[in-house]
Amino acid sequence: MDTPTPLTHEDLADIEERTQAATPGPWHVRQLDDDYAMSLVAISTTPDTGRGERWPDFDHQQIVAATLVQQPRYVDVADDRWDENALFIAHARDDIPRLIAEIRRLQHLLATKDQKTEEH
């Protein structure tokens, strides 16, 4: 695996800007069902109820993204990782801001360490 290039302050600012522009979280994986979507695996702004609601019994405005729509089969992935992809996307809403904060914290620690080294 190639070593990634270090993230610059500008890179982090760009990532943070995209994160802040996205629909606010938290996001949740929802298992929905209806005659049109059939076994819809979606990312939603509201938690899954476990009832597999059928449209119009769920608010379409709560859906951020979908990783599986089976009828017609127009949202799908060849490796059948609909649930895993939905979980990844849903958690990205919280994970990315945490990762940005951690990178900034570590960059600050390195800068402080480098500054102390230069003083000696």
C-alpha positions as CSV (number, residue, x, y, z in Angstrom):
1,M,0.0,0.0,0.0
2,D,1.3,3.4,-0.9
3,T,2.0,5.9,1.9
4,P,-0.6,8.6,1.8
5,T,0.5,12.2,1.5
6,P,0.0,14.1,4.8
7,L,-3.2,16.1,5.1
8,T,-2.6,19.8,5.0
9,H,-4.6,22.3,7.0
10,E,-6.3,23.2,3.8
11,D,-7.2,19.6,3.1
12,L,-8.8,19.3,6.6
13,A,-10.7,22.6,6.1
14,D,-12.1,21.3,2.8
15,I,-13.2,18.0,4.4
16,E,-14.7,19.9,7.3
17,E,-16.6,22.2,5.0
18,R,-18.1,19.3,3.1
19,T,-19.0,17.7,6.4
20,Q,-20.7,20.8,7.7
21,A,-22.6,21.3,4.5
22,A,-24.2,17.8,4.7
23,T,-27.5,17.0,6.4
24,P,-27.0,17.2,10.1
25,G,-26.7,14.0,12.1
26,P,-27.0,11.6,13.7
27,W,-27.7,9.3,10.8
28,H,-29.2,5.8,11.2
29,V,-29.6,2.7,9.0
30,R,-33.2,2.0,8.2
31,Q,-34.7,-1.2,6.8
32,L,-37.8,-0.2,4.9
33,D,-40.1,-1.9,2.4
34,D,-42.7,-1.1,-0.2
35,D,-44.0,-2.1,-3.6
36,Y,-41.6,0.3,-5.3
37,A,-38.4,0.0,-3.3
38,M,-38.8,-3.5,-1.9
39,S,-36.3,-4.2,0.9
40,L,-35.0,-0.6,0.9
41,V,-31.7,-0.3,2.9
42,A,-31.4,3.4,3.6
43,I,-29.6,6.0,5.7
44,S,-32.0,8.2,7.6
45,T,-32.1,11.1,10.0
46,T,-34.4,9.0,12.2
47,P,-33.7,5.6,13.8
48,D,-35.0,2.3,12.5
49,T,-38.2,1.2,14.2
50,G,-37.8,-2.5,13.3
51,R,-41.2,-2.5,11.6
52,G,-39.9,-2.3,8.0
53,E,-42.4,0.5,7.2
54,R,-43.8,0.7,3.7
55,W,-44.2,4.0,1.9
56,P,-46.2,6.3,2.6
57,D,-45.7,5.2,6.3
58,F,-42.3,6.7,6.4
59,D,-41.3,10.2,5.6
60,H,-39.2,10.3,2.5
61,Q,-37.6,13.5,3.6
62,Q,-35.8,11.6,6.4
63,I,-33.9,9.5,3.9
64,V,-30.3,10.7,3.2
65,A,-29.2,7.9,1.0
66,A,-30.0,4.3,0.0
67,T,-27.7,1.4,-0.6
68,L,-30.3,-1.0,-1.9
69,V,-33.5,-0.5,-3.9
70,Q,-34.6,-3.8,-5.4
71,Q,-37.7,-3.0,-7.4
72,P,-36.8,-2.0,-10.0
73,R,-33.2,-2.9,-9.2
74,Y,-31.7,0.5,-9.5
75,V,-29.7,1.0,-6.3
76,D,-27.6,-2.1,-5.8
77,V,-24.0,-3.2,-5.4
78,A,-22.4,-6.4,-6.9
79,D,-20.9,-7.6,-3.6
80,D,-24.2,-7.6,-1.7
81,R,-22.8,-5.3,1.1
82,W,-25.9,-3.1,1.3
83,D,-26.1,-3.3,5.1
84,E,-22.3,-2.8,5.6
85,N,-22.3,0.2,3.2
86,A,-25.3,1.7,4.9
87,L,-23.6,1.3,8.3
88,F,-20.4,2.9,7.0
89,I,-22.3,5.9,5.5
90,A,-24.4,6.4,8.6
91,H,-21.4,6.3,10.9
92,A,-19.4,8.6,8.6
93,R,-21.6,11.5,9.8
94,D,-20.1,11.2,13.3
95,D,-16.8,9.5,12.5
96,I,-15.4,12.2,10.1
97,P,-15.8,15.1,12.5
98,R,-14.1,13.0,15.2
99,L,-11.3,12.1,12.9
100,I,-10.8,15.7,11.9
101,A,-10.6,16.7,15.5
102,E,-8.1,14.0,16.3
103,I,-5.9,14.9,13.4
104,R,-5.9,18.5,14.5
105,R,-5.1,17.5,18.1
106,L,-2.2,15.3,16.9
107,Q,-0.9,18.0,14.6
108,H,-1.0,20.4,17.5
109,L,0.9,18.0,19.7
110,L,3.6,17.5,17.0
111,A,3.9,21.3,16.4
112,T,4.3,21.8,20.2
113,K,6.9,19.0,20.4
114,D,8.8,20.5,17.4
115,Q,8.6,23.9,19.0
116,K,10.1,22.6,22.3
117,T,12.8,20.7,20.4
118,E,13.8,23.9,18.5
119,E,14.0,25.8,21.9
120,H,16.6,23.4,23.2
